[in-house]
Amino acid sequence: MADNLTQELKNALLERAGEALRHWPVPAQQPQFLKYRENAVFRIVLADGRPAALRLHRAGYHDEAALQSELAWMTALKRGGLAVPASIPAADGRSLVPLAGNALFAAQHADVVSWVEGMPLGQTGTPLAQSPGKQTELFFRIGQAMATMHDLADAWQQPPGFHRPAWDVDGLVGGRPLWGRFWECPGLSPQESEALAALRVRLRQALDSHAPRLDYGLIHADLVRENVFITNSGVAFIDFDDCGHGYRLFDIATALLKNRREPVYPTIERALIAGYRSRRDLSDETLAALPLFLTLRSLTYIGWLAQRPDTPDAAGRLSRYLKESLQLADALQIDA
């Protein structure tokens, strides 16, 4: 996040943002620095006074085709009535602008998307602030919006060249998972690494057995609290940076995983599922695989750390992620 950065890096990023903004018809301004994770994100003001978000994409994370595909799907969802950001073209009509590498930054891409007014549902690691009744209402709405997103995805004709990562069997528990080889994460003891490697084999067998019966298509893939906004009219989804093809249960598991310690978690889970079922089919047979997907989702965070060992508090995060993953695996009665 922005608070962890040196002032020197913040200044360099602001200068880079100014370089990117020269491609959009916006008034002269100092972008407001919001966060720096996969992307550097800034709040800007358009010529008509509306706020928008400028994103400087992490070099090498997604190629141009994948970034164009993300923007195309987001914009299609917005046109379909879902509360999400949409692409705002540059002055020459491009949705994505390349920025040449320099002494501080590798070559990367920039885009501008519409602003979503609202507040995040919460922050990971901090108890939800809403009353139990309000949490029930919100998670019902999240389930509804998620189902609508999946419906719109199925009805949408993907443009030529559309390409996004696949959160499929290989993407989750293959030899090269999308978010990294979790069983080889720096900081694991040899015994822990061996346990996760054995767990991966067992989870792959379980996923292989469920996969033919599971709903599969485009998913958001990162509906954590910070990416679900509470708005005046309901809920909105932001940050489609990890969207791709995957099992729809992965979206459900992601929205639930970090809420498992909430006192009313069973109510939260029921509300989300009820909201989803109010708009889209979700069978009991499919839901039987939810504990498996909670485990798979938990392991992705260890994989994420495996590729980013310099993450602040990496050791503490790894300890928490490992404990959670093994607890979830134990509940599956899979020998870890």
C-alpha positions as CSV (number, residue, x, y, z in Angstrom):
1,M,0.0,0.0,0.0
2,A,1.0,3.6,-0.3
3,D,1.9,4.0,3.3
4,N,4.8,1.5,3.0
5,L,6.6,3.5,0.2
6,T,9.4,5.9,0.5
7,Q,8.7,9.5,-0.5
8,E,11.3,9.2,-3.3
9,L,9.3,6.3,-4.8
10,K,6.0,8.1,-4.3
11,N,7.4,11.2,-6.1
12,A,8.7,9.0,-9.0
13,L,5.3,7.3,-9.3
14,L,3.5,10.7,-9.4
15,E,5.8,11.8,-12.1
16,R,5.1,8.6,-14.0
17,A,1.4,9.2,-13.6
18,G,1.8,12.7,-15.0
19,E,3.5,11.1,-18.0
20,A,0.6,8.8,-18.5
21,L,-2.0,11.5,-18.1
22,R,-0.7,13.4,-21.1
23,H,-2.5,10.9,-23.2
24,W,-5.9,11.7,-21.8
25,P,-7.9,15.0,-22.3
26,V,-7.8,16.0,-18.7
27,P,-7.0,19.3,-17.0
28,A,-3.6,19.9,-15.4
29,Q,-3.6,18.3,-12.0
30,Q,-1.7,16.4,-9.3
31,P,-3.0,12.9,-9.3
32,Q,-4.0,11.6,-5.8
33,F,-1.9,8.5,-5.0
34,L,-4.2,5.7,-3.6
35,K,-2.3,2.4,-3.6
36,Y,0.6,0.5,-5.0
37,R,0.3,-3.3,-5.2
38,E,0.1,-5.0,-8.5
39,N,-0.7,-1.6,-10.0
40,A,-0.1,1.9,-8.9
41,V,-3.6,3.5,-8.7
42,F,-4.4,7.3,-8.6
43,R,-7.5,9.3,-8.3
44,I,-7.8,11.9,-11.1
45,V,-10.4,14.4,-12.3
46,L,-11.7,14.3,-15.9
47,A,-12.4,17.4,-18.0
48,D,-16.1,17.4,-17.0
49,G,-15.2,17.3,-13.2
50,R,-15.9,13.6,-12.7
51,P,-13.4,11.5,-10.7
52,A,-11.7,8.5,-12.4
53,A,-8.9,6.1,-11.6
54,L,-5.6,6.0,-13.4
55,R,-3.8,2.7,-13.2
56,L,-0.1,2.1,-14.0
57,H,0.1,-1.6,-14.5
58,R,2.8,-3.7,-13.0
59,A,5.4,-4.4,-15.7
60,G,5.4,-8.1,-16.8
61,Y,2.3,-9.2,-14.8
62,H,-0.2,-9.2,-17.7
63,D,0.6,-8.7,-21.4
64,E,-1.2,-6.2,-23.6
65,A,-3.8,-8.7,-24.8
66,A,-4.7,-9.7,-21.3
67,L,-5.0,-6.0,-20.2
68,Q,-7.2,-5.2,-23.2
69,S,-9.4,-8.2,-22.4
70,E,-9.8,-7.1,-18.8
71,L,-11.0,-3.7,-19.9
72,A,-13.3,-5.2,-22.5
73,W,-15.0,-7.4,-20.0
74,M,-15.3,-4.7,-17.3
75,T,-16.9,-2.4,-19.9
76,A,-19.3,-5.1,-21.0
77,L,-20.4,-5.7,-17.5
78,K,-20.9,-2.0,-16.9
79,R,-23.1,-1.8,-20.0
80,G,-25.0,-4.8,-18.7
81,G,-26.0,-2.9,-15.6
82,L,-23.4,-4.2,-13.1
83,A,-21.8,-1.6,-10.8
84,V,-18.1,-1.9,-11.9
85,P,-15.5,0.4,-13.4
86,A,-15.4,0.9,-17.2
87,S,-12.7,2.0,-19.6
88,I,-12.3,5.7,-20.4
89,P,-10.5,6.0,-23.7
90,A,-7.4,8.2,-24.2
91,A,-7.5,11.2,-26.6
92,D,-6.7,9.0,-29.6
93,G,-9.3,6.4,-28.7
94,R,-7.0,3.8,-27.2
95,S,-8.1,2.1,-24.0
96,L,-4.6,1.2,-23.1
97,V,-1.5,3.3,-23.5
98,P,2.1,2.0,-23.4
99,L,4.7,3.8,-21.4
100,A,8.4,3.4,-22.4
101,G,10.9,2.2,-19.9
102,N,13.2,4.6,-18.2
103,A,15.9,4.7,-15.5
104,L,13.3,4.0,-12.8
105,F,10.5,2.0,-14.4
106,A,10.3,-0.9,-16.9
107,A,8.1,-0.5,-19.9
108,Q,4.4,-0.8,-18.8
109,H,0.9,0.2,-19.7
110,A,-1.5,2.7,-18.3
111,D,-5.3,3.0,-18.5
112,V,-8.1,5.1,-17.0
113,V,-11.3,3.7,-15.7
114,S,-14.5,5.2,-14.3
115,W,-14.7,5.9,-10.6
116,V,-16.8,3.8,-8.2
117,E,-18.2,5.9,-5.4
118,G,-18.5,4.1,-2.1
119,M,-16.6,2.5,0.7
120,P,-14.9,-0.9,0.9
121,L,-16.9,-3.7,2.7
122,G,-14.0,-3.9,5.1
123,Q,-10.3,-4.6,5.5
124,T,-8.7,-8.0,5.7
125,G,-7.7,-8.8,9.3
126,T,-10.1,-6.3,10.8
127,P,-13.5,-7.3,12.1
128,L,-16.4,-6.1,9.9
129,A,-17.9,-2.9,11.3
130,Q,-21.5,-3.5,10.2
131,S,-24.2,-4.9,12.5
132,P,-25.0,-8.6,12.0
133,G,-28.2,-7.6,10.3
134,K,-26.5,-5.3,7.9
135,Q,-23.8,-8.0,7.1
136,T,-26.6,-10.4,6.2
137,E,-28.1,-7.8,3.9
138,L,-24.8,-6.9,2.3
139,F,-23.7,-10.5,1.6
140,F,-27.1,-11.3,0.1
141,R,-26.5,-8.4,-2.3
142,I,-23.0,-9.6,-3.0
143,G,-24.4,-13.0,-3.9
144,Q,-26.9,-11.4,-6.2
145,A,-24.3,-9.2,-7.9
146,M,-22.0,-12.2,-8.3
147,A,-24.7,-14.2,-10.0
148,T,-25.5,-11.3,-12.3
149,M,-21.8,-11.0,-13.2
150,H,-21.7,-14.7,-14.1
151,D,-24.9,-14.4,-16.1
152,L,-23.6,-11.4,-18.1
153,A,-20.3,-13.3,-18.7
154,D,-22.1,-16.3,-20.1
155,A,-24.2,-14.1,-22.4
156,W,-21.3,-12.0,-23.6
157,Q,-19.6,-12.6,-26.9
158,Q,-15.9,-12.4,-26.2
159,P,-14.0,-10.2,-28.8
160,P,-11.3,-11.7,-31.1
161,G,-8.0,-12.1,-29.3
162,F,-9.6,-12.2,-25.8
163,H,-7.2,-13.7,-23.4
164,R,-7.2,-14.0,-19.6
165,P,-5.5,-16.5,-17.2
166,A,-7.3,-19.7,-16.3
167,W,-8.1,-20.5,-12.7
168,D,-8.6,-24.1,-13.7
169,V,-7.0,-27.3,-12.3
170,D,-3.6,-26.4,-13.5
171,G,-3.9,-22.8,-12.5
172,L,-4.8,-23.8,-8.9
173,V,-2.8,-27.0,-8.2
174,G,-0.7,-27.7,-11.4
175,G,3.0,-27.6,-11.6
176,R,3.0,-23.8,-12.2
177,P,-0.1,-22.3,-10.4
178,L,-1.1,-18.8,-11.4
179,W,0.0,-17.3,-8.1
180,G,3.1,-19.4,-7.6
181,R,4.3,-22.8,-6.3
182,F,2.9,-22.5,-2.8
183,W,4.7,-25.6,-1.6
184,E,8.0,-23.9,-2.4
185,C,7.3,-20.6,-0.7
186,P,10.5,-19.1,1.0
187,G,10.2,-19.4,4.7
188,L,8.6,-22.8,4.8
189,S,10.5,-25.5,6.7
190,P,11.4,-28.7,4.8
191,Q,8.6,-30.5,6.7
192,E,6.0,-27.8,5.9
193,S,7.1,-27.8,2.2
194,E,6.7,-31.6,2.0
195,A,3.3,-31.4,3.7
196,L,2.0,-28.8,1.2
197,A,3.4,-30.8,-1.7
198,A,1.5,-33.9,-0.6
199,L,-1.6,-31.8,0.0
200,R,-1.4,-30.4,-3.6
201,V,-1.5,-34.0,-5.0
202,R,-4.6,-34.8,-2.9
203,L,-6.3,-31.6,-3.7
204,R,-5.7,-32.1,-7.4
205,Q,-7.3,-35.5,-7.2
206,A,-10.3,-34.1,-5.4
207,L,-10.6,-31.2,-7.9
208,D,-10.3,-33.6,-10.9
209,S,-13.2,-35.6,-9.5
210,H,-15.5,-32.5,-9.0
211,A,-14.5,-30.5,-12.1
212,P,-16.7,-32.1,-14.8
213,R,-19.8,-31.1,-12.8
214,L,-18.8,-27.5,-11.9
215,D,-19.9,-24.2,-13.4
216,Y,-17.0,-22.7,-15.3
217,G,-16.6,-19.4,-17.1
218,L,-15.3,-15.9,-16.6
219,I,-14.9,-14.9,-12.9
220,H,-13.6,-11.9,-11.0
221,A,-11.2,-14.2,-8.9
222,D,-10.5,-11.6,-6.2
223,L,-13.7,-10.5,-4.5
224,V,-12.1,-9.8,-1.2
225,R,-13.5,-7.2,1.2
226,E,-11.4,-4.4,-0.3
227,N,-12.7,-5.1,-3.8
228,V,-16.4,-5.0,-2.8
229,F,-17.7,-1.5,-2.4
230,I,-20.8,-0.5,-0.5
231,T,-22.6,2.1,-2.5
232,N,-25.8,4.2,-2.2
233,S,-27.6,1.7,-4.4
234,G,-26.1,-1.6,-3.2
235,V,-22.7,-3.1,-3.9
236,A,-20.1,-2.7,-6.6
237,F,-17.1,-4.7,-7.6
238,I,-13.7,-3.2,-8.4
239,D,-10.2,-4.4,-9.3
240,F,-10.6,-7.0,-12.1
241,D,-6.8,-7.4,-12.3
242,D,-6.9,-11.1,-11.7
243,C,-10.1,-11.9,-13.6
244,G,-10.0,-14.9,-15.9
245,H,-11.7,-18.2,-16.7
246,G,-12.4,-20.3,-13.7
247,Y,-14.8,-22.2,-11.5
248,R,-17.7,-20.0,-10.3
249,L,-17.2,-21.5,-6.8
250,F,-13.8,-19.8,-6.7
251,D,-15.5,-16.4,-6.7
252,I,-17.9,-17.6,-3.9
253,A,-15.0,-19.0,-1.9
254,T,-12.9,-15.9,-2.3
255,A,-15.8,-13.7,-1.0
256,L,-16.2,-15.9,2.0
257,L,-12.7,-17.0,3.0
258,K,-11.5,-14.0,5.0
259,N,-14.8,-13.7,6.8
260,R,-14.6,-17.2,8.4
261,R,-13.6,-15.6,11.8
262,E,-16.6,-13.3,11.9
263,P,-19.0,-14.3,14.8
264,V,-21.9,-14.6,12.4
265,Y,-20.0,-16.3,9.6
266,P,-22.6,-19.1,9.1
267,T,-25.2,-16.4,8.5
268,I,-22.9,-14.6,6.1
269,E,-22.4,-17.8,4.1
270,R,-26.1,-18.6,4.0
271,A,-26.9,-15.0,2.9
272,L,-24.4,-15.0,0.1
273,I,-25.6,-18.3,-1.2
274,A,-29.2,-17.3,-0.9
275,G,-28.5,-14.1,-2.8
276,Y,-26.7,-16.0,-5.6
277,R,-29.5,-18.6,-5.8
278,S,-32.1,-15.8,-6.1
279,R,-30.6,-15.0,-9.6
280,R,-28.7,-18.1,-10.8
281,D,-28.8,-21.8,-10.2
282,L,-26.4,-23.2,-7.6
283,S,-27.1,-26.9,-6.7
284,D,-26.4,-28.6,-3.4
285,E,-24.1,-31.0,-5.3
286,T,-22.0,-28.0,-6.4
287,L,-22.0,-26.5,-3.0
288,A,-20.6,-29.7,-1.6
289,A,-17.3,-28.6,-3.2
290,L,-17.2,-25.3,-1.4
291,P,-14.9,-26.5,1.4
292,L,-12.5,-27.7,-1.2
293,F,-12.5,-24.3,-2.9
294,L,-12.0,-22.5,0.4
295,T,-8.8,-24.6,0.9
296,L,-7.6,-24.0,-2.7
297,R,-8.2,-20.2,-2.3
298,S,-6.3,-20.2,1.0
299,L,-3.3,-21.8,-0.7
300,T,-3.2,-19.2,-3.4
301,Y,-2.1,-16.7,-0.8
302,I,1.0,-18.8,0.0
303,G,1.7,-18.9,-3.7
304,W,1.3,-15.2,-4.0
305,L,4.0,-14.8,-1.2
306,A,6.2,-17.3,-2.9
307,Q,6.6,-14.8,-5.8
308,R,6.9,-11.8,-3.5
309,P,9.3,-12.7,-0.6
310,D,10.0,-9.1,0.0
311,T,6.4,-8.4,1.0
312,P,6.1,-6.5,4.3
313,D,5.5,-9.0,7.2
314,A,6.0,-11.9,4.8
315,A,6.9,-14.3,7.7
316,G,3.8,-13.4,9.7
317,R,1.6,-13.7,6.7
318,L,3.1,-17.0,5.8
319,S,2.5,-18.3,9.3
320,R,-1.2,-17.3,9.2
321,Y,-1.8,-18.5,5.6
322,L,-0.2,-21.9,6.4
323,K,-2.2,-22.4,9.6
324,E,-5.4,-21.5,7.8
325,S,-4.7,-23.8,4.8
326,L,-3.9,-26.8,6.9
327,Q,-6.9,-26.3,9.1
328,L,-9.1,-26.2,6.1
329,A,-7.5,-29.2,4.7
330,D,-8.0,-31.1,7.9
331,A,-11.7,-30.3,7.8
332,L,-11.7,-31.9,4.3
333,Q,-10.2,-35.0,5.9
334,I,-7.3,-34.8,3.5
335,D,-4.1,-35.9,5.0
336,A,-1.6,-33.0,4.8
